[in-house]
Amino acid sequence: MLSGESGVGVTSLTYLIATSVARFGHVAWMSAPAEVSPAALQDLGFWLKSAHDNLYIEPLESIDRVTTVIARDQPVMCVVDRFLDVMAHRHATQDANYDKLAAAARKYGTLVWVNDGQDRRGIPFGLGRRLEDIDYRLRLTRPAPLDENRRTLTLVKAPSGEAGQRDVSLYYNDGGIHLLP
């Protein structure tokens, strides 16, 4: 799960990772109506020089819809761009659907990448607070400075269930995403 303030680069980083994974199979990008439109996602791919034919877009209407897409298409990766926008996490009746989503991801071997909002303290909203089996919570903490050769990102990495956090600095360029030495 990746969270961060609006405009910090969460969608850009996620898109780079998704297109990298798309080399190995289909990637479903499920975006809430208030998030990235299909045309904007195409423009982002053009700008990042990172488009891939195996990445396709599905509407994000509910958690149950994500489970259906995973079971039907069995993508290598499913990007869920902001559950907060569909407000499904506020309904107690959706808890069973969260469990079905986790079960479908395990059954079909699909990596589920969740972009989720956060409050002022950096605590994620929605799905990030619900699922106990999220492997890593990543938070983008500062915007990437403009640089022709590389863009630097700083992530706070905290494995689920662990109190400790550490900063991980990455950069991306035409060659992909790399750890800073």
Secondary structure per residue as TSV (DSSP state, phi and psi in degrees):
chain	resnum	aa	ss	phi	psi
A	1	M	-	360.0	135.1
A	2	L	E	-122.8	130.9
A	3	S	E	-130.6	166.8
A	4	G	E	171.7	161.9
A	5	E	-	-67.0	157.1
A	6	S	T	-59.0	133.3
A	7	G	T	86.3	0.1
A	8	V	S	-80.9	-17.5
A	9	G	S	116.9	15.4
A	10	V	H	-58.8	-47.3
A	11	T	H	-66.2	-40.3
A	12	S	H	-62.2	-46.9
A	13	L	H	-63.1	-44.1
A	14	T	H	-61.6	-41.2
A	15	Y	H	-62.7	-42.5
A	16	L	H	-61.2	-42.9
A	17	I	H	-66.7	-43.6
A	18	A	H	-62.4	-42.9
A	19	T	H	-70.9	-28.2
A	20	S	H	-67.9	-43.1
A	21	V	H	-67.5	-30.6
A	22	A	G	-61.5	-15.9
A	23	R	G	-64.8	-21.3
A	24	F	G	-102.3	-6.5
A	25	G	S	159.8	-172.9
A	26	H	-	-71.5	142.4
A	27	V	E	-124.6	122.5
A	28	A	E	-93.1	125.1
A	29	W	E	-106.2	112.9
A	30	M	E	-110.8	112.9
A	31	S	E	-117.7	135.0
A	32	A	-	-67.0	152.9
A	33	P	T	-54.0	-33.7
A	34	A	T	-81.7	-5.3
A	35	E	S	-95.0	-135.4
A	36	V	-	-82.1	127.5
A	37	S	-	-78.7	159.6
A	38	P	H	-54.3	-40.6
A	39	A	H	-65.9	-41.0
A	40	A	H	-66.2	-35.9
A	41	L	H	-66.2	-39.7
A	42	Q	H	-62.3	-43.3
A	43	D	H	-62.3	-40.1
A	44	L	H	-61.7	-43.7
A	45	G	H	-60.9	-38.7
A	46	F	H	-66.1	-45.8
A	47	W	H	-63.9	-40.4
A	48	L	H	-84.1	-4.0
A	49	K	T	54.0	46.8
A	50	S	-	-141.5	25.0
A	51	A	-	-71.0	153.2
A	52	H	-	-147.9	137.8
A	53	D	T	-65.3	-24.1
A	54	N	T	-78.9	-5.0
A	55	L	E	-94.2	122.1
A	56	Y	E	-128.2	158.8
A	57	I	E	-109.7	134.4
A	58	E	E	-126.8	146.6
A	59	P	E	-72.0	142.7
A	60	L	-	-102.8	103.7
A	61	E	-	-107.3	-30.6
A	62	S	-	-165.2	169.8
A	63	I	H	-64.9	-39.0
A	64	D	H	-60.6	-34.8
A	65	R	H	-64.1	-38.9
A	66	V	H	-62.0	-45.3
A	67	T	H	-59.7	-41.7
A	68	T	H	-62.3	-44.6
A	69	V	H	-64.2	-41.1
A	70	I	H	-63.4	-45.2
A	71	A	H	-67.5	-38.8
A	72	R	H	-74.8	-48.1
A	73	D	H	-97.8	-23.0
A	74	Q	-	49.0	54.9
A	75	P	-	-69.3	157.9
A	76	V	S	-65.8	-36.8
A	77	M	E	-142.8	144.9
A	78	C	E	-127.8	115.8
A	79	V	E	-91.3	125.9
A	80	V	E	-111.3	106.8
A	81	D	E	-93.8	90.7
A	82	R	-	75.8	85.4
A	83	F	G	-62.0	-30.1
A	84	L	G	-53.2	-36.4
A	85	D	G	-68.6	-23.9
A	86	V	G	-93.4	-4.2
A	87	M	T	57.3	18.3
A	88	A	G	-67.6	-26.8
A	89	H	G	-68.9	-10.9
A	90	R	G	-87.6	-6.1
A	91	H	-	-105.7	123.3
A	92	A	G	-59.5	-29.4
A	93	T	G	-68.7	-14.5
A	94	Q	G	-82.6	-10.9
A	95	D	H	-54.9	-41.0
A	96	A	H	-63.3	-34.1
A	97	N	H	-69.5	-33.6
A	98	Y	H	-60.8	-44.4
A	99	D	H	-64.8	-38.8
A	100	K	H	-64.4	-37.9
A	101	L	H	-62.0	-48.0
A	102	A	H	-62.0	-41.1
A	103	A	H	-65.3	-41.7
A	104	A	H	-65.4	-41.0
A	105	A	H	-61.6	-42.8
A	106	R	H	-67.1	-43.8
A	107	K	H	-61.8	-44.0
A	108	Y	H	-97.6	1.1
A	109	G	T	68.7	30.5
A	110	T	-	-91.7	128.4
A	111	L	E	-77.5	122.2
A	112	V	E	-102.8	117.6
A	113	W	E	-106.3	118.9
A	114	V	E	-110.9	122.1
A	115	N	E	-92.8	124.1
A	116	D	E	-135.4	150.2
A	117	G	-	-73.5	171.0
A	118	Q	B	-142.6	156.9
A	119	D	-	-86.1	-174.9
A	120	R	T	-62.7	-24.7
A	121	R	T	-86.1	-1.9
A	122	G	S	87.2	10.1
A	123	I	-	-85.6	128.0
A	124	P	B	-68.7	149.4
A	125	F	-	-87.3	173.6
A	126	G	T	58.6	-132.4
A	127	L	H	-57.7	-34.6
A	128	G	H	-60.0	-24.2
A	129	R	H	-93.1	-12.0
A	130	R	H	-97.3	-47.2
A	131	L	-	-81.5	128.3
A	132	E	T	-82.6	-17.9
A	133	D	T	-102.5	30.5
A	134	I	-	-74.0	129.1
A	135	D	S	-72.3	-46.3
A	136	Y	E	-140.9	141.8
A	137	R	E	-108.5	120.3
A	138	L	E	-114.6	139.3
A	139	R	E	-127.6	123.2
A	140	L	E	-77.8	121.1
A	141	T	-	-105.2	-13.4
A	142	R	S	-153.8	152.4
A	143	P	-	-67.4	151.6
A	144	A	-	-74.2	129.8
A	145	P	-	-70.5	148.8
A	146	L	-	-72.2	127.6
A	147	D	-	-153.6	133.0
A	148	E	S	-64.3	-35.8
A	149	N	S	-91.9	-32.4
A	150	R	-	-158.5	155.5
A	151	R	E	-119.6	128.6
A	152	T	E	-95.8	137.4
A	153	L	E	-126.5	141.0
A	154	T	E	-117.4	126.4
A	155	L	E	-114.5	144.2
A	156	V	E	-100.7	119.3
A	157	K	E	-106.8	124.7
A	158	A	E	-138.1	104.1
A	159	P	E	-58.7	143.5
A	160	S	T	-55.8	138.9
A	161	G	T	83.4	-3.2
A	162	E	-	-111.3	138.6
A	163	A	-	-80.6	-29.3
A	164	G	-	-72.7	148.6
A	165	Q	-	-131.6	156.2
A	166	R	E	-144.6	148.5
A	167	D	E	-80.1	138.8
A	168	V	E	-124.5	120.3
A	169	S	E	-101.5	129.3
A	170	L	E	-124.9	160.7
A	171	Y	E	-138.2	155.5
A	172	Y	E	-131.0	146.8
A	173	N	E	-148.7	-164.2
A	174	D	T	-60.5	-22.5
A	175	G	T	-86.2	-4.5
A	176	G	E	120.2	-155.8
A	177	I	E	-107.1	134.0
A	178	H	E	-137.9	151.0
A	179	L	E	-75.8	139.7
A	180	L	-	-73.4	139.0
A	181	P	-	-67.8	360.0
